[in-house]
Amino acid sequence: GMFVMGSADKSVYNVVMQLLSPETGVTPQITATPVKHFLHFPQEMLSFFDLQTRVIQRCGGVLLGWRLSSDRYAALNPAKKTEEQ
């Protein structure tokens, strides 16, 4: 998942390298953040790619996955990235 994304997207590759390298001098963090922090209005529907763009714009982060309200577990690198959820 992450390694495939990293090979396709240079910004993701850089994040993966920071996460895996103990010599960067930066302590990378992986956090679970409620999607409401990235929505323009409460019932807004976004695709994974749209939400990823918002995350990058807002905090420079990388969206690794998401958990839909109907799902028990989060999906890392979800298959249906272009569908609004």
C-alpha positions as CSV (number, residue, x, y, z in Angstrom):
1,G,0.0,0.0,0.0
2,M,2.2,2.9,1.2
3,F,5.2,1.7,-0.7
4,V,3.2,1.5,-4.0
5,M,1.8,5.0,-3.3
6,G,5.3,6.2,-2.5
7,S,6.7,5.0,-5.8
8,A,4.0,6.8,-7.7
9,D,4.0,10.1,-5.8
10,K,7.2,11.9,-4.9
11,S,5.6,13.7,-1.9
12,V,4.4,10.4,-0.5
13,Y,7.8,8.8,-1.1
14,N,9.4,11.6,0.9
15,V,7.1,11.1,3.8
16,V,7.6,7.3,3.8
17,M,11.4,7.9,3.8
18,Q,11.1,10.2,6.8
19,L,9.0,7.7,8.6
20,L,11.5,4.9,8.0
21,S,14.7,6.9,8.5
22,P,16.0,7.4,12.0
23,E,18.5,10.0,10.8
24,T,16.1,12.8,9.6
25,G,16.2,14.7,12.9
26,V,12.4,14.9,12.6
27,T,10.1,12.8,14.7
28,P,7.3,12.0,12.2
29,Q,3.9,11.3,13.6
30,I,0.9,9.3,12.4
31,T,-2.4,10.6,13.8
32,A,-6.0,9.9,13.4
33,T,-7.9,13.1,12.9
34,P,-11.6,13.6,12.5
35,V,-12.6,14.5,8.9
36,K,-14.7,17.4,10.2
37,H,-11.4,19.4,10.5
38,F,-11.0,19.4,6.7
39,L,-14.6,19.9,5.6
40,H,-16.1,23.2,4.4
41,F,-19.5,22.3,5.7
42,P,-20.8,19.3,7.8
43,Q,-22.4,17.1,5.2
44,E,-19.8,17.7,2.4
45,M,-19.0,14.6,0.3
46,L,-15.3,14.2,-0.8
47,S,-13.4,11.6,-2.6
48,F,-10.2,10.2,-1.0
49,F,-8.1,12.3,-3.5
50,D,-10.1,15.5,-2.7
51,L,-9.6,14.9,1.1
52,Q,-5.9,14.2,0.5
53,T,-5.6,17.6,-1.2
54,R,-7.3,19.3,1.7
55,V,-5.0,17.6,4.2
56,I,-1.9,18.7,2.2
57,Q,-3.2,22.3,2.0
58,R,-4.2,22.6,5.6
59,C,-1.2,21.0,7.4
60,G,1.2,19.6,4.8
61,G,0.2,16.0,5.9
62,V,-0.3,12.9,3.8
63,L,-3.6,11.0,4.0
64,L,-2.8,7.4,4.5
65,G,-6.3,6.1,4.7
66,W,-9.8,6.8,6.1
67,R,-12.6,5.1,8.0
68,L,-16.1,5.6,6.7
69,S,-18.8,5.9,9.4
70,S,-20.3,2.6,8.2
71,D,-17.0,0.7,8.6
72,R,-15.5,-0.8,11.8
73,Y,-11.9,-0.4,10.7
74,A,-9.9,2.2,8.7
75,A,-8.9,1.4,5.2
76,L,-5.3,2.3,4.3
77,N,-4.8,3.2,0.7
78,P,-8.5,2.6,-0.2
79,A,-9.4,1.1,-3.6
80,K,-12.2,3.6,-4.5
81,K,-10.3,6.8,-4.3
82,T,-12.3,8.8,-6.8
83,E,-15.8,8.1,-5.3
84,E,-17.3,10.7,-3.1
85,Q,-18.1,9.2,0.3
